[in-house]
Amino acid sequence: MNQPTSRMLTRVKAVYLYIREKGTVSTTELADEFGTTDRTIQRDLNVLAYNGLVDSPVRGRWKITNKKVNIS
């Protein structure tokens, strides 16, 4: 796996764990926490949403789903 892909996957995992810890968070809050742009965080959230791990019931606010996750 190349370096940018590894870095992105590490960040996606960290974003998921952050949302799980905080409950419901905004895209901007995540961008501030991880020192990235809103667009970068949106791409990460799209990966998580595609895999059924997060949901945005209110535009721009994210929470985890009830899908079982094995974090290694």
N, C-alpha and C positions, 0 to 999 in steps of 0.2 A: 504494500500500500504506500502511495507516495505521501510526502510530508503535508501538502495542503489538505488532502483527504483525511488524513489522520487527525489533523488539527480541527477540521470541521466536525468530525465525528465526536471528538472529545468535547467540543463546545456544545453540540446537540445534546449529549448526555448530561452535561452540566446544566443546560437550560431546563431539561426535563426534571432533574433533581431539585433545582431552584423552585420551579413551579410547584412541585410536590410538597416542598417545605413551606412555601409561603401561602399556598391556596390559590387565589386568583390574582393574576398580575397583568399589567399592561405591556404592550410591545415596547413602549418607550422606557418603562422601568427595566425591562430586560436589556435593552440596548445600553442604558446607563450602567447597569450592573456588570455587563460583560465588556464594556468599552468598545462597542461596535456601532454600526449604523442601524437604524430601524429596518432598512432593507435587508441587511445581513441576518438580523434576528428573524425577520419575516420568512426568509428562505429556510432557516433552521426550524421554525414552527411549521412550515409546510411539510417538511420531512416527518416531523412528529405527528402531524394531523393525518398525513397519508397513511401512516402506520397505525392510526387509531389510538394514539397515546395522549393527545391533547385535543381540546375542543374550544371553540370560541362562541359561547352562547350569546354574548354581547360583543358587538364589533370592537375589536382592539383589546379585549379582555380575554385572558386564556386561563384554562384550568385543566387538570389531568382528567382522564376518563377512568372508568373502572376496569379497563383491560389489564390483565395480569402481565407483569413485567419481571423478567429475570435480569437483574443488573449485575454485571460482572466487572 
